[in-house]
Amino acid sequence: MQEKLERWINWMEFDEVVSGKHNAPHNILGLHDFDKGQVFTVFRPHAKNVFITDMNGNNVIQLEEVEEESGFFGKYVDGHKYKAPYKVRVQYSDNDIVEFADPYCFKPQITSDDLYVFAEGNHYEIYDKLGAHPMVIDGVRGTYFAVWAPHARAVSVVGSFNMWDGMLHPMRTLEVSGIYELFIPGVEPGAIYKYEILTRQGEILLKADPYANCAELRPDNASVVTDLTTFKWDDDKWMKERAAKNRDKLRKEPVSIYETHLGSWKKKDDGTEDGFYNYRELAPMLADYLLEMGYTHIELMGIAEYPFDGSWGYQVTGYYAPTRRYGDPQDFMYFVNYMHNKGIHVILDWVPAHFPRDAHGLGRFDGQPLYEHPDPRRGEHPHWGTYIFNYAYKEVENFLIANGLFWLKKFHIDGLRVDAVASMLYLDYGKNDGEWLPNENGGKENLDAINLFKHMNKQFEDRAPGTVVIAEESTSWAGVTAPVQLDGLGFLFKWNMGWMNDFLEYMKLDPYFRSFNHNKLTFSMHYAYSENFIQVLSHDEVVHGKCSMIEKMPGEYEDKFGNLRTAYGFMYGHPGKKLLFMGQEFAQFREWSEERSLDWELLDYDMHRKMKAYVRDLNKLYSEYEAMYVNDYDPIGFEWMSCDNADLSVVSFVRRGTSLKNQLLFICNFTPVEYDDFRTAVPCLGKYTKILCSDDLCYGGTGVKNSKTVQAEKIKCEKKDYSIEMNLPPLSVTVYKFDYKEDKENKEDKVNKENKADKEGK
């Protein structure tokens, strides 16, 4: 019998297995038909005895070690009475016996079709195939592991279940795909693992799973087996309503975003090193606060797993895993589900632009550039010290597109804010001459990234309808939010970085100098409809010596608050959706730091409480009046009443909705000067009712008195036929609502004049 076994063995493959270099171990390990019988083989270094049994522990066969000290055991048996699955019993000593179903008797769970579609870059559910997935195969419970490592010499799964010994669970490669797979019975959720990769240069790498759904808490960095199917969602109504929304519907909805860093929004004062709240603890606290403040959306910084706190989550190592800083994946699912049940949309910051060089991460994953471009002129960011994805690789494109869909579908995320889009679009971004490589046409546009965005946004729209994708794009690249079918990049919204820079430069000025920089206030309306913009005052504006929003404002203590209230009022009135970073709603004086909680104790002080109340009322005004949002991207939704009054630094404008009722007039005074009997243009006659004034005492203002209602008069002002008279408070935004009514008498006069002009012309 042993002679038949030795005749069956391919001795080259035998050498590959015992030296840890075999990339197709199923060829020689497991159960195989041979001649008129069967061959069992098991590789277990240092084992004393190895037995085969059926799944009930019966029909015991003792295997023999093929070569002394080789750890390779085998047996030829006559007939074909045994079948998979079966158990292996390994005896290392009298008291050290382990038993398990043989991993090498299970068929692959990845088909040839899967391999083909992945190689084409179109396997949009590849996250269900690659990674670590608890499952039952042929009645045996375990975990299926699969990883893409095409340049590897061999790959093994190592972890807490095999003493991190790469000799015990070598994986097999499937066809010519570069994908390695192995089903390991008995591995349950919670198991810690990595991939041990033998490179073609003979180096051994330990890599976290690129498709892992969970990871250890830093500084540990192994992947963790988890089962995403165990969480029970109850947001079916939300998801059904979401799926019914198209691009046009989404553009017309109110969007007021609270940008949040979960680890520093609030911290526990319990003496622990990090003081992090769990996702489940944060959910009710944040939801209550968002509802109190009137926000419609929350945008979360840095949720995909990352090793360094100071990167804020923008240097990702685990693209398919929510960070363990605040709990496990099921805890994060709870967070999203809770938000949906409270009517709050969840947006994630997403980083397909670059990734860090950490040894356990994606960099040089299989010993060679794989996820990153091999040419450093295309594959590295000099000033960030990170790698750039190789968007030309179809499998990398698939990795990123499937990752976006993973968050939108598996975690029910409502939108992605794509970080650093400009760095992806331009090959010379952040690089000096000689540090970048032109495209095939000699230009600086990254053609592969452009194709990625178009492919990505089309799939997001088709496969996750009702979700939003937002570009953080800092240049004037044309068509960022144009649909893909019109040759745009296909994003739904774009951060308005130009407005943000101009507006903050304007607000930093002493009011005396604002009259000389009036264009910084008004210029944004020249391009307001070129893209679907979001007006943003984000985390980037309150770090690295840029000062908090309140500290940017000029003047003494009260003046700073007056300036900030005016800034927020103008921002909310300006066309475009809204985003404000946490802490700025109550005028935190310190710059934001991820290492500490927001300064909630400031709410013990009157001016900070009143600022918070003001932002709350701005949000509620915003959601209550459709004129504030429904026509953000249609010129009919905005009209200047006065934009040339640079000497006084005063502007006024009208926001319109879908009807003649409840239109809004904004009057903004950017100086600390009060103007009595101030006359300003309005679009029509009728009654104007004040609904908000930033200068009211309840918001910390001076409380300049004004009538609740004002009647418009037929008195020309600012080249308009009608106007109202009011007391204009210092450093203020005053909002009136009115119903548009056409002046029939004035209309008849205009018609008569036009007819007269026509006759005279004839």
C-alpha positions, 0 to 999 in steps of 0.5 A, spaced: 500 500 500 505 504 501 508 503 495 502 505 491 502 512 495 509 513 493 507 512 486 502 517 486 506 522 490 509 528 485 515 529 489 516 536 486 510 538 489 512 534 495 518 538 496 514 544 495 509 543 500 514 541 505 518 547 504 512 552 504 512 554 497 506 550 494 501 555 491 496 549 489 497 545 495 490 541 494 493 538 488 497 533 493 493 534 500 487 532 501 483 526 498 484 523 491 482 517 487 488 513 484 488 506 481 482 502 484 483 506 491 484 512 494 489 516 497 489 521 503 495 526 505 496 531 510 501 535 512 502 537 519 510 538 521 512 536 528 506 531 528 507 524 532 501 521 529 495 522 524 489 519 523 483 520 518 476 519 521 469 520 518 465 526 521 462 522 527 469 520 529 469 512 526 472 508 521 479 510 523 485 510 518 492 511 521 496 515 516 504 514 515 509 519 515 512 519 508 519 521 510 522 521 517 521 528 520 517 531 513 511 532 517 507 529 510 503 523 512 499 519 507 495 512 506 493 509 500 486 505 501 483 500 496 476 502 494 472 508 494 468 508 500 470 514 503 468 521 501 469 528 503 468 531 508 472 527 513 476 529 519 483 529 521 486 527 528 493 530 529 497 527 535 503 531 537 504 528 544 500 523 549 496 529 551 496 534 545 491 532 540 487 536 535 481 534 531 478 538 525 475 537 518 480 537 513 481 544 509 483 540 503 477 536 501 473 542 500 471 545 493 472 553 491 467 557 492 469 562 487 467 560 480 471 561 473 465 567 472 467 570 478 475 570 476 473 573 469 468 578 471 473 580 477 479 581 472 475 585 467 474 590 473 466 589 473 465 584 479 461 589 484 460 584 489 467 581 490 467 583 497 462 577 498 468 573 495 474 575 497 476 576 504 474 572 510 467 569 510 464 565 516 460 559 512 457 552 512 460 548 506 458 540 506 455 541 513 461 543 516 462 550 519 468 554 518 471 560 514 472 561 507 479 565 506 480 569 499 486 574 497 488 577 491 496 576 490 498 575 483 505 576 484 506 571 490 510 565 490 505 562 495 500 564 500 498 561 507 493 563 512 496 564 519 492 566 525 490 565 532 487 558 530 494 555 527 499 558 532 501 563 526 504 557 523 504 559 515 506 551 514 499 549 516 494 552 512 497 554 505 492 556 500 491 555 493 491 559 487 485 559 482 487 558 475 491 565 472 487 570 476 492 571 482 486 569 487 488 564 493 483 561 497 482 556 502 476 554 507 478 552 514 473 548 518 472 550 525 474 558 524 469 562 528 468 569 528 472 573 532 478 569 530 485 573 528 488 572 522 493 575 517 496 572 510 503 570 510 506 571 503 512 568 500 514 573 495 518 571 489 524 574 492 524 569 498 521 574 503 516 573 507 510 578 509 505 578 514 499 582 511 492 584 513 486 582 509 485 588 504 477 585 504 477 584 511 470 586 515 474 587 522 481 589 524 484 589 531 484 595 535 491 599 534 496 599 535 495 591 533 493 590 526 491 583 524 484 582 521 478 579 525 473 574 522 466 577 523 459 575 520 456 581 517 449 577 516 448 577 524 445 584 524 438 585 524 436 591 520 429 595 521 430 601 516 426 598 510 422 603 510 428 608 509 431 604 504 425 603 500 424 611 500 431 612 498 431 607 492 426 611 489 430 618 489 433 620 483 439 625 481 433 631 480 430 629 487 436 629 491 438 636 488 432 639 491 432 636 498 434 640 504 441 638 506 444 641 512 451 637 514 454 636 521 461 634 519 463 629 525 469 626 528 466 621 532 473 620 537 473 627 539 466 629 539 465 627 546 470 623 550 468 619 556 471 622 563 473 615 566 481 615 566 481 611 560 487 612 555 482 614 549 476 615 552 472 613 546 464 612 546 462 606 543 458 606 536 452 604 540 453 609 545 454 615 540 448 613 536 443 616 541 447 622 544 449 624 537 442 623 534 438 627 539 443 633 538 442 633 531 435 633 531 435 638 537 440 642 532 436 641 526 441 638 521 439 633 516 445 629 515 451 627 519 458 626 515 463 622 519 470 623 518 475 617 518 471 610 519 474 605 514 480 602 519 486 606 519 493 605 524 494 613 526 490 617 529 493 623 527 491 622 520 484 622 522 482 616 518 485 619 511 490 614 511 486 607 510 489 600 511 482 597 512 478 599 506 472 594 508 472 595 515 469 600 520 475 602 525 475 598 531 476 605 535 469 605 537 466 598 536 465 592 531 462 592 525 455 590 528 456 596 533 457 601 527 451 598 523 447 599 529 449 606 529 447 607 522 440 604 523 439 608 529 440 614 525 435 612 519 430 611 524 431 618 527 430 621 520 438 622 519 442 621 513 449 618 514 455 620 509 462 617 510 468 620 508 472 615 503 479 615 500 480 612 494 486 617 492 492 614 496 494 609 502 499 609 507 506 605 507 504 601 513 508 594 513 501 590 514 497 594 509 496 594 501 503 597 499 507 592 496 502 587 498 505 581 494 512 583 494 511 588 488 507 594 487 500 591 486 495 596 489 499 602 487 502 604 481 509 601 480 512 608 477 513 612 483 512 618 478 505 615 478 505 611 484 507 616 490 505 622 493 511 626 495 508 631 500 504 626 503 508 620 504 503 615 501 502 611 495 497 612 489 492 607 487 494 604 480 487 606 477 489 602 470 489 595 474 482 593 473 482 589 479 484 595 483 479 599 480 474 593 482 477 594 489 475 601 489 468 601 486 466 595 490 468 598 496 464 604 495 458 599 494 460 595 500 458 601 504 452 604 501 449 597 501 452 592 506 452 598 511 446 602 508 450 608 508 447 614 504 452 617 501 460 618 500 464 624 500 470 623 496 476 625 499 482 629 495 479 628 488 483 633 485 490 629 487 487 624 483 485 628 477 492 631 476 498 627 475 502 633 477 498 634 483 503 636 489 509 634 485 515 638 482 517 638 475 521 631 474 516 628 479 510 626 475 509 623 468 505 626 463 499 622 460 499 618 453 497 625 450 502 629 454 497 632 458 497 632 466 490 629 466 490 622 469 486 619 464 485 612 468 482 616 474 477 620 470 475 613 467 474 610 474 470 616 476 465 615 471 465 608 471 464 608 479 459 614 479 455 610 474 455 604 478 453 607 484 447 610 481 445 604 478 446 599 484 445 604 490 439 609 487 438 614 492 445 615 495 449 621 494 457 622 492 460 628 493 467 630 490 472 634 495 475 637 488 479 644 489 480 646 482 475 648 476 475 642 473 469 642 468 463 637 469 465 634 476 457 634 477 455 633 470 452 626 469 456 621 466 452 620 460 453 628 458 461 626 459 461 629 466 464 625 472 458 623 475 458 626 482 452 629 485 455 634 489 461 638 489 464 642 495 465 649 494 472 650 495 472 657 491 467 660 495 470 658 502 477 661 501 474 667 498 469 668 504 473 666 509 478 671 507 473 676 507 470 675 514 477 675 517 478 682 514 477 688 519 470 691 517 473 697 515 477 694 509 471 689 507 469 695 502 475 694 498 474 687 497 467 686 496 468 682 490 470 676 495 463 676 497 459 677 491 464 673 486 461 666 487 455 667 484 458 668 477 459 660 478 454 658 482 450 654 477 457 651 474 456 645 479 452 642 484 455 646 490 455 644 497 457 651 501 462 648 506 466 650 513 469 644 514 475 641 519 480 643 514 479 650 516 480 649 523 486 646 524 494 647 523 494 654 525 488 656 521 484 658 528 477 656 529 471 660 526 470 664 532 478 666 532 478 668 525 473 673 526 476 680 527 474 685 533 473 684 540 469 679 544 462 681 542 464 683 535 467 676 534 460 673 535 457 678 531 461 677 525 460 669 526 453 670 526 453 674 520 457 669 516 453 663 518 447 667 516 450 669 509 452 662 508 445 659 509 442 664 505 447 663 499 445 657 494 448 651 495 447 645 500 450 646 507 456 643 511 459 645 518 464 642 522 462 640 529 464 645 535 463 651 530 456 651 531 457 654 539 463 658 537 469 653 540 475 658 541 480 652 540 482 649 534 480 642 533 484 636 535 483 629 535 486 628 541 481 631 546 473 632 546 470 639 544 469 644 549 462 643 551 464 647 557 463 653 553 456 652 553 456 654 560 457 661 557 451 666 555 454 668 548 456 660 546 449 658 548 446 663 544 450 662 538 448 655 538 441 657 539 442 661 532 445 655 528 439 651 531 434 656 528 438 657 522 437 650 520 430 650 522 429 656 518 433 652 512 428 646 513 422 649 514 422 654 507 423 650 501 426 657 498 432 655 502 434 649 498 429 647 492 432 651 487 439 651 489 442 649 482 437 653 478 438 661 477 430 662 478 432 660 486 436 667 487 436 674 485 441 680 488 437 686 490 443 689 492 450 687 490 454 693 489 454 697 495 461 696 497 462 702 501 457 700 506 459 692 505 451 691 505 448 686 500 441 683 499 438 678 495 432 674 494 431 666 495 425 663 491 422 656 492 417 653 487 411 657 488 409 665 489 408 664 497 414 664 502 419 667 498 425 670 502 429 676 503 436 676 506 439 683 508 446 682 510 450 688 514 458 686 514 460 692 518 459 694 526 455 700 524 447 701 525 443 704 519 437 708 521 431 708 516 435 704 511 432 703 505 433 697 501 430 694 494 425 688 494 422 685 488 415 687 489 409 690 493 406 687 499 408 685 506 414 683 509 415 679 515 421 678 519 422 671 521 430 671 523 435 677 525 442 675 527 442 681 532 436 679 536 438 679 544 436 672 544 442 670 539 447 675 543 446 681 538 445 688 540 437 688 539 436 693 534 428 694 534 425 693 527 417 692 526 415 685 525 412 687 518 414 692 513 410 694 507 414 695 501 413 702 497 413 704 490 420 707 491 426 706 487 432 703 490 438 700 487 435 700 480 429 696 483 422 699 483 420 697 490 423 698 497 422 697 504 425 702 510 428 698 516 433 699 521 439 695 519 442 692 525 450 692 525 454 686 523 447 682 522 443 678 517 435 679 517 431 675 513 424 677 511 418 672 508 413 675 503 409 672 498 410 675 491 405 679 488 405 682 481 404 690 481 398 690 475 399 698 475 406 697 474 406 692 469 401 696 465 405 702 465 411 697 462 407 694 457 404 701 454 411 704 454 414 697 450 408 698 445 410 706 445 417 704 443 415 699 438 410 704 434 416 709 435 421 704 432 416 702 426 
